[in-house]
Amino acid sequence: MDMFDGLESARSRAKNHLETLEIKLARPLKVDSIILDFSFFIHNNPKEIKIMGLAGSQWQELVSQNDIKCFRGNKISYKIDCPEKIEQIKLLVFPDGGLNRIHVLGKN
């Protein structure tokens, strides 16, 4: 709906600052893709993100750290190539910023 319909953190000026968001999925999935939606974050989306997935007791890198500042006001989709079923998603945000939605698509 607008910028307040999502997640946003306070701006930090601390060197090497990052924030994390962990989301437990409703059931374990073989994740096919993850879509990040920054539709209403024109000036305060993150600079970079990294996405991890929890399979059993191991965190695995699903999306390596990459620059997403250019996707402000838009969506970005990542194709995921991980054979294990994922139980949780961890989004690492560098240094901070906001997003409207995280869509995790897959099969159980």
RAFENQUI-V366998 format. One line per field, one symbol per residue. phi: phi as a letter, one per 20 degrees, with the letter a starting at -180 (. if undefined). A space follows every 10 residues. Layout:
phi->???
This chain:
phi->.bfeercbdf fddffmfbcc cdceffbfce febcddddgd dfdceffccb cdcedmddec fecfgbfcgf egmcdcdded ccfefddcdc ddddfaqcbe bcdddace
